[in-house]
Amino acid sequence: MKRKEIISELIGIAERLGIKIIEDRLLKKGGYCRVFMNKYLIMDKKTSEKDKMDLLIKALKRNNLDEIYITPRIRELCNEEE
């Protein structure tokens, strides 16, 4: 699976979990946050594909993934130790 395909699938999972993804010009890579009941993943537009994958996986790990379908390859990525 190519990185772009993985990123696309990770974004789809994040959206199913109710995570709003915001890409903007930042001074850092970005990160995951919650404001009241709203979930956000904020990423720098110029972040590398590898860093985007890492940010998305970290955000997904902070949510309950047991009740949604995730392909085996993506689940494997989410279960890897950091």
N, CA, C and O atoms as a GROMACS GRO file, in nm:
protein
  328
    1MET      N    1   0.085  -0.118   0.000
    1MET     CA    2   0.000   0.000   0.000
    1MET      C    3   0.090   0.125   0.000
    1MET      O    4   0.184   0.134   0.079
    2LYS      N    5   0.061   0.218  -0.088
    2LYS     CA    6   0.140   0.340  -0.096
    2LYS      C    7   0.100   0.437   0.014
    2LYS      O    8  -0.010   0.430   0.069
    3ARG      N    9   0.193   0.529   0.047
    3ARG     CA   10   0.167   0.626   0.155
    3ARG      C   11   0.042   0.708   0.130
    3ARG      O   12  -0.035   0.731   0.223
    4LYS      N   13   0.022   0.753   0.007
    4LYS     CA   14  -0.097   0.835  -0.022
    4LYS      C   15  -0.226   0.757   0.003
    4LYS      O   16  -0.324   0.812   0.053
    5GLU      N   17  -0.225   0.628  -0.031
    5GLU     CA   18  -0.342   0.544  -0.007
    5GLU      C   19  -0.364   0.526   0.143
    5GLU      O   20  -0.478   0.530   0.191
    6ILE      N   21  -0.256   0.506   0.217
    6ILE     CA   22  -0.265   0.490   0.362
    6ILE      C   23  -0.318   0.618   0.425
    6ILE      O   24  -0.406   0.613   0.511
    7ILE      N   25  -0.265   0.733   0.383
    7ILE     CA   26  -0.311   0.861   0.436
    7ILE      C   27  -0.459   0.881   0.407
    7ILE      O   28  -0.535   0.924   0.494
    8SER      N   29  -0.501   0.848   0.286
    8SER     CA   30  -0.642   0.862   0.249
    8SER      C   31  -0.730   0.774   0.337
    8SER      O   32  -0.836   0.818   0.383
    9GLU      N   33  -0.687   0.651   0.361
    9GLU     CA   34  -0.765   0.561   0.446
    9GLU      C   35  -0.766   0.611   0.591
    9GLU      O   36  -0.870   0.605   0.657
   10LEU      N   37  -0.653   0.660   0.640
   10LEU     CA   38  -0.646   0.713   0.776
   10LEU      C   39  -0.738   0.834   0.793
   10LEU      O   40  -0.803   0.848   0.897
   11ILE      N   41  -0.743   0.920   0.693
   11ILE     CA   42  -0.832   1.036   0.697
   11ILE      C   43  -0.978   0.991   0.702
   11ILE      O   44  -1.058   1.047   0.776
   12GLY      N   45  -1.011   0.890   0.622
   12GLY     CA   46  -1.148   0.838   0.623
   12GLY      C   47  -1.186   0.783   0.760
   12GLY      O   48  -1.298   0.805   0.806
   13ILE      N   49  -1.096   0.712   0.824
   13ILE     CA   50  -1.121   0.658   0.958
   13ILE      C   51  -1.138   0.773   1.058
   13ILE      O   52  -1.228   0.771   1.141
   14ALA      N   53  -1.051   0.872   1.048
   14ALA     CA   54  -1.059   0.988   1.138
   14ALA      C   55  -1.194   1.057   1.124
   14ALA      O   56  -1.256   1.095   1.224
   15GLU      N   57  -1.241   1.073   1.001
   15GLU     CA   58  -1.371   1.136   0.978
   15GLU      C   59  -1.485   1.053   1.037
   15GLU      O   60  -1.580   1.108   1.092
   16ARG      N   61  -1.475   0.920   1.026
   16ARG     CA   62  -1.578   0.834   1.085
   16ARG      C   63  -1.579   0.846   1.237
   16ARG      O   64  -1.683   0.826   1.301
   17LEU      N   65  -1.464   0.877   1.295
   17LEU     CA   66  -1.454   0.895   1.440
   17LEU      C   67  -1.493   1.037   1.483
   17LEU      O   68  -1.493   1.068   1.602
   18GLY      N   69  -1.528   1.122   1.387
   18GLY     CA   70  -1.570   1.257   1.418
   18GLY      C   71  -1.454   1.354   1.439
   18GLY      O   72  -1.471   1.459   1.501
   19ILE      N   73  -1.336   1.319   1.388
   19ILE     CA   74  -1.220   1.406   1.400
   19ILE      C   75  -1.217   1.500   1.280
   19ILE      O   76  -1.214   1.455   1.165
   20LYS      N   77  -1.219   1.629   1.307
   20LYS     CA   78  -1.212   1.728   1.199
   20LYS      C   79  -1.064   1.755   1.171
   20LYS      O   80  -0.988   1.787   1.262
   21ILE      N   81  -1.024   1.742   1.046
   21ILE     CA   82  -0.884   1.762   1.007
   21ILE      C   83  -0.869   1.900   0.946
   21ILE      O   84  -0.940   1.937   0.853
   22ILE      N   85  -0.775   1.975   1.001
   22ILE     CA   86  -0.748   2.110   0.956
   22ILE      C   87  -0.602   2.116   0.910
   22ILE      O   88  -0.511   2.085   0.986
   23GLU      N   89  -0.582   2.157   0.785
   23GLU     CA   90  -0.446   2.176   0.734
   23GLU      C   91  -0.427   2.325   0.712
   23GLU      O   92  -0.504   2.390   0.641
   24ASP      N   93  -0.322   2.378   0.773
   24ASP     CA   94  -0.294   2.521   0.765
   24ASP      C   95  -0.144   2.542   0.776
   24ASP      O   96  -0.068   2.448   0.796
   25ARG      N   97  -0.103   2.664   0.763
   25ARG     CA   98   0.039   2.696   0.777
   25ARG      C   99   0.070   2.710   0.926
   25ARG      O  100   0.016   2.797   0.994
   26LEU      N  101   0.157   2.624   0.975
   26LEU     CA  102   0.194   2.623   1.116
   26LEU      C  103   0.345   2.633   1.131
   26LEU      O  104   0.420   2.619   1.034
   27LEU      N  105   0.388   2.657   1.252
   27LEU     CA  106   0.531   2.660   1.280
   27LEU      C  107   0.581   2.522   1.323
   27LEU      O  108   0.702   2.499   1.330
   28LYS      N  109   0.488   2.430   1.351
   28LYS     CA  110   0.522   2.293   1.390
   28LYS      C  111   0.443   2.197   1.303
   28LYS      O  112   0.362   2.239   1.220
   29LYS      N  113   0.466   2.067   1.323
   29LYS     CA  114   0.396   1.965   1.244
   29LYS      C  115   0.247   1.964   1.271
   29LYS      O  116   0.167   1.946   1.179
   30GLY      N  117   0.209   1.985   1.397
   30GLY     CA  118   0.067   1.983   1.433
   30GLY      C  119   0.040   1.881   1.541
   30GLY      O  120   0.132   1.832   1.605
   31GLY      N  121  -0.088   1.849   1.561
   31GLY     CA  122  -0.125   1.752   1.662
   31GLY      C  123  -0.274   1.740   1.678
   31GLY      O  124  -0.353   1.806   1.611
   32TYR      N  125  -0.312   1.651   1.771
   32TYR     CA  126  -0.451   1.618   1.799
   32TYR      C  127  -0.495   1.692   1.924
   32TYR      O  128  -0.418   1.705   2.020
   33CYS      N  129  -0.618   1.741   1.925
   33CYS     CA  130  -0.670   1.806   2.046
   33CYS      C  131  -0.822   1.792   2.050
   33CYS      O  132  -0.888   1.762   1.950
   34ARG      N  133  -0.875   1.814   2.169
   34ARG     CA  134  -1.021   1.815   2.189
   34ARG      C  135  -1.058   1.948   2.249
   34ARG      O  136  -0.991   2.000   2.338
   35VAL      N  137  -1.166   2.004   2.199
   35VAL     CA  138  -1.223   2.126   2.255
   35VAL      C  139  -1.368   2.092   2.286
   35VAL      O  140  -1.451   2.076   2.196
   36PHE      N  141  -1.398   2.083   2.414
   36PHE     CA  142  -1.526   2.033   2.461
   36PHE      C  143  -1.548   1.894   2.400
   36PHE      O  144  -1.466   1.805   2.425
   37MET      N  145  -1.650   1.873   2.324
   37MET     CA  146  -1.676   1.740   2.266
   37MET      C  147  -1.624   1.729   2.122
   37MET      O  148  -1.639   1.625   2.058
   38ASN      N  149  -1.563   1.835   2.071
   38ASN     CA  150  -1.514   1.835   1.934
   38ASN      C  151  -1.369   1.787   1.929
   38ASN      O  152  -1.288   1.822   2.014
   39LYS      N  153  -1.338   1.704   1.828
   39LYS     CA  154  -1.204   1.650   1.811
   39LYS      C  155  -1.142   1.712   1.685
   39LYS      O  156  -1.207   1.725   1.582
   40TYR      N  157  -1.014   1.749   1.697
   40TYR     CA  158  -0.944   1.812   1.585
   40TYR      C  159  -0.805   1.751   1.568
   40TYR      O  160  -0.739   1.714   1.665
   41LEU      N  161  -0.764   1.742   1.444
   41LEU     CA  162  -0.626   1.711   1.410
   41LEU      C  163  -0.579   1.825   1.323
   41LEU      O  164  -0.629   1.844   1.212
   42ILE      N  165  -0.484   1.900   1.374
   42ILE     CA  166  -0.434   2.016   1.302
   42ILE      C  167  -0.295   1.982   1.249
   42ILE      O  168  -0.206   1.940   1.324
   43MET      N  169  -0.277   1.999   1.117
   43MET     CA  170  -0.150   1.964   1.054
   43MET      C  171  -0.100   2.080   0.968
   43MET      O  172  -0.178   2.155   0.910
   44ASP      N  173   0.031   2.090   0.962
   44ASP     CA  174   0.093   2.188   0.873
   44ASP      C  175   0.075   2.139   0.728
   44ASP      O  176   0.091   2.020   0.700
   45LYS      N  177   0.041   2.230   0.639
   45LYS     CA  178   0.020   2.194   0.498
   45LYS      C  179   0.144   2.132   0.436
   45LYS      O  180   0.133   2.046   0.348
   46LYS      N  181   0.261   2.174   0.480
   46LYS     CA  182   0.386   2.129   0.418
   46LYS      C  183   0.450   2.011   0.490
   46LYS      O  184   0.565   1.977   0.464
   47THR      N  185   0.376   1.950   0.580
   47THR     CA  186   0.427   1.834   0.652
   47THR      C  187   0.447   1.718   0.554
   47THR      O  188   0.366   1.699   0.463
   48SER      N  189   0.554   1.642   0.572
   48SER     CA  190   0.582   1.529   0.483
   48SER      C  191   0.474   1.421   0.499
   48SER      O  192   0.402   1.418   0.598
   49GLU      N  193   0.465   1.334   0.399
   49GLU     CA  194   0.366   1.226   0.404
   49GLU      C  195   0.390   1.136   0.525
   49GLU      O  196   0.294   1.092   0.589
   50LYS      N  197   0.514   1.109   0.557
   50LYS     CA  198   0.548   1.025   0.672
   50LYS      C  199   0.497   1.089   0.801
   50LYS      O  200   0.438   1.022   0.885
   51ASP      N  201   0.520   1.220   0.817
   51ASP     CA  202   0.475   1.290   0.937
   51ASP      C  203   0.322   1.296   0.943
   51ASP      O  204   0.264   1.287   1.052
   52LYS      N  205   0.256   1.311   0.828
   52LYS     CA  206   0.110   1.311   0.825
   52LYS      C  207   0.057   1.176   0.872
   52LYS      O  208  -0.038   1.168   0.950
   53MET      N  209   0.119   1.068   0.823
   53MET     CA  210   0.080   0.935   0.867
   53MET      C  211   0.096   0.920   1.017
   53MET      O  212   0.007   0.869   1.085
   54ASP      N  213   0.209   0.966   1.069
   54ASP     CA  214   0.235   0.956   1.213
   54ASP      C  215   0.132   1.034   1.294
   54ASP      O  216   0.081   0.984   1.394
   55LEU      N  217   0.101   1.157   1.251
   55LEU     CA  218   0.002   1.239   1.322
   55LEU      C  219  -0.136   1.174   1.319
   55LEU      O  220  -0.206   1.172   1.420
   56LEU      N  221  -0.175   1.121   1.204
   56LEU     CA  222  -0.304   1.056   1.191
   56LEU      C  223  -0.312   0.931   1.279
   56LEU      O  224  -0.413   0.908   1.346
   57ILE      N  225  -0.207   0.851   1.279
   57ILE     CA  226  -0.206   0.729   1.360
   57ILE      C  227  -0.212   0.763   1.508
   57ILE      O  228  -0.286   0.699   1.583
   58LYS      N  229  -0.137   0.864   1.551
   58LYS     CA  230  -0.140   0.905   1.692
   58LYS      C  231  -0.279   0.953   1.732
   58LYS      O  232  -0.326   0.923   1.841
   59ALA      N  233  -0.345   1.027   1.643
   59ALA     CA  234  -0.480   1.075   1.673
   59ALA      C  235  -0.578   0.959   1.682
   59ALA      O  236  -0.664   0.956   1.771
   60LEU      N  237  -0.566   0.863   1.591
   60LEU     CA  238  -0.657   0.749   1.594
   60LEU      C  239  -0.637   0.666   1.720
   60LEU      O  240  -0.734   0.616   1.777
   61LYS      N  241  -0.514   0.651   1.763
   61LYS     CA  242  -0.484   0.571   1.882
   61LYS      C  243  -0.550   0.629   2.007
   61LYS      O  244  -0.574   0.556   2.104
   62ARG      N  245  -0.579   0.757   2.007
   62ARG     CA  246  -0.640   0.821   2.123
   62ARG      C  247  -0.792   0.804   2.125
   62ARG      O  248  -0.860   0.859   2.211
   63ASN      N  249  -0.843   0.728   2.031
   63ASN     CA  250  -0.986   0.702   2.021
   63ASN      C  251  -1.012   0.552   2.025
   63ASN      O  252  -0.921   0.472   2.005
   64ASN      N  253  -1.137   0.514   2.050
   64ASN     CA  254  -1.175   0.374   2.053
   64ASN      C  255  -1.192   0.322   1.910
   64ASN      O  256  -1.282   0.364   1.838
   65LEU      N  257  -1.104   0.231   1.871
   65LEU     CA  258  -1.107   0.177   1.735
   65LEU      C  259  -1.174   0.041   1.726
   65LEU      O  260  -1.182  -0.018   1.618
   66ASP      N  261  -1.223  -0.010   1.839
   66ASP     CA  262  -1.279  -0.145   1.842
   66ASP      C  263  -1.411  -0.158   1.768
   66ASP      O  264  -1.443  -0.267   1.720
   67GLU      N  265  -1.487  -0.052   1.757
   67GLU     CA  266  -1.622  -0.063   1.701
   67GLU      C  267  -1.634  -0.019   1.555
   67GLU      O  268  -1.745  -0.012   1.503
   68ILE      N  269  -1.522   0.010   1.490
   68ILE     CA  270  -1.529   0.046   1.348
   68ILE      C  271  -1.437  -0.048   1.269
   68ILE      O  272  -1.337  -0.098   1.321
   69TYR      N  273  -1.473  -0.069   1.143
   69TYR     CA  274  -1.391  -0.157   1.060
   69TYR      C  275  -1.268  -0.080   1.013
   69TYR      O  276  -1.277   0.032   0.962
   70ILE      N  277  -1.154  -0.144   1.031
   70ILE     CA  278  -1.027  -0.091   0.983
   70ILE      C  279  -0.956  -0.206   0.912
   70ILE      O  280  -0.951  -0.317   0.965
   71THR      N  281  -0.901  -0.181   0.795
   71THR     CA  282  -0.831  -0.287   0.722
   71THR      C  283  -0.716  -0.340   0.808
   71THR      O  284  -0.662  -0.268   0.892
   72PRO      N  285  -0.679  -0.465   0.786
   72PRO     CA  286  -0.572  -0.524   0.867
   72PRO      C  287  -0.441  -0.445   0.863
   72PRO      O  288  -0.374  -0.432   0.966
   73ARG      N  289  -0.404  -0.394   0.747
   73ARG     CA  290  -0.277  -0.318   0.736
   73ARG      C  291  -0.283  -0.191   0.821
   73ARG      O  292  -0.185  -0.160   0.889
   74ILE      N  293  -0.393  -0.120   0.819
   74ILE     CA  294  -0.405   0.002   0.898
   74ILE      C  295  -0.412  -0.032   1.047
   74ILE      O  296  -0.351   0.036   1.130
   75ARG      N  297  -0.484  -0.138   1.082
   75ARG     CA  298  -0.490  -0.179   1.223
   75ARG      C  299  -0.352  -0.216   1.273
   75ARG      O  300  -0.316  -0.187   1.387
   76GLU      N  301  -0.274  -0.281   1.188
   76GLU     CA  302  -0.137  -0.316   1.224
   76GLU      C  303  -0.054  -0.190   1.253
   76GLU      O  304   0.021  -0.186   1.350
   77LEU      N  305  -0.069  -0.089   1.168
   77LEU     CA  306   0.002   0.037   1.189
   77LEU      C  307  -0.040   0.102   1.320
   77LEU      O  308   0.043   0.157   1.392
   78CYS      N  309  -0.168   0.096   1.350
   78CYS     CA  310  -0.219   0.158   1.474
   78CYS      C  311  -0.176   0.080   1.599
   78CYS      O  312  -0.168   0.138   1.707
   79ASN      N  313  -0.150  -0.047   1.585
   79ASN     CA  314  -0.112  -0.129   1.700
   79ASN      C  315   0.039  -0.132   1.724
   79ASN      O  316   0.084  -0.183   1.826
   80GLU      N  317   0.118  -0.078   1.631
   80GLU     CA  318   0.264  -0.078   1.648
   80GLU      C  319   0.302   0.010   1.767
   80GLU      O  320   0.238   0.112   1.795
   81GLU      N  321   0.406  -0.031   1.835
   81GLU     CA  322   0.459   0.049   1.947
   81GLU      C  323   0.539   0.165   1.890
   81GLU      O  324   0.600   0.154   1.784
   82GLU      N  325   0.537   0.275   1.962
   82GLU     CA  326   0.615   0.391   1.917
   82GLU      C  327   0.756   0.384   1.968
   82GLU      O  328   0.836   0.473   1.940
   0.00000   0.00000   0.00000
